[in-house]
C-alpha cells in the first residue's frame, strides 16, 4: 500500500538558517510526489511537484528513488515560511489510483 | 475563476443533528474529494468522486454520505453528527482522474457539541 511518512511533527529553525523537511514514501510503482503548504488558517496550496523540477519561494525537493525520499529544502529560511507542510504521493502510472496519499504534516516555525 | 468554494465556513452542531457541506468548482475538473483535517492526523480522505455519477469511499467514510450532483458540485452530508466529527473539512478537485495536482477549497470548521 502507498504510504507517506513525515517523521517530524514540529520543526523550528532561526531566520536565515537552512531548513530540511523530510518525506519518505513507500510505493512500488512510479510515484508522482508533491509538497503542499498551508499557511495559518488558509487552504492548502501546491508548493511544488517533482516532475516540474521547479524552485518555488526558494524551496527545492529532489526525488531519491534509492532512498525513497522527497525531502524539501531551503538554504535560508524566512519568517513567512512558517506554515504546515504536507508531502503527498500519487500513482501516475497506467491504471493508477485517483487519490493522493498525504503524510501527517510537519509544522515549520521560523523564529526571528 | 473562483476555483473551489465551500459553504459554510463555520458551523456548530449539536450531537444528532444533520447537515450538508457544499462544495463547487468552476475549473471543469473531473475528480473531487472530501478530506478532514485533525491535529496530528494530517489530511484523511473521506470520499472521492472520479467523475460525475461515481463516488468511492476513502480512508474514513463512516458517518458520512456524499452526492456528486453534477460535474461542478460535490456535497458531504452528516446524517447524525457526533463529537468525533469535530474537524476542519476540505474539499478539493483535480483536473485528471489519476490523482494529479489537487486544488483545495478554503475549508469548513465544524464543531459538534
Interface residues (C-beta under 8 A of the other chain):
Chain A: X9 X32 X34 X42 X43 X44 X45 X46 X49 X86 X90 X91 X92 X96 X97 X98 X99 X100 X102 X103 X104 X105
Chain B: X4 X31 X33 X40 X41 X42 X43 X44 X45 X48 X50 X56 X58 X90 X92 X94 X97 X98 X99 X100 X101 X102 X103 X104 X105 X106 X107
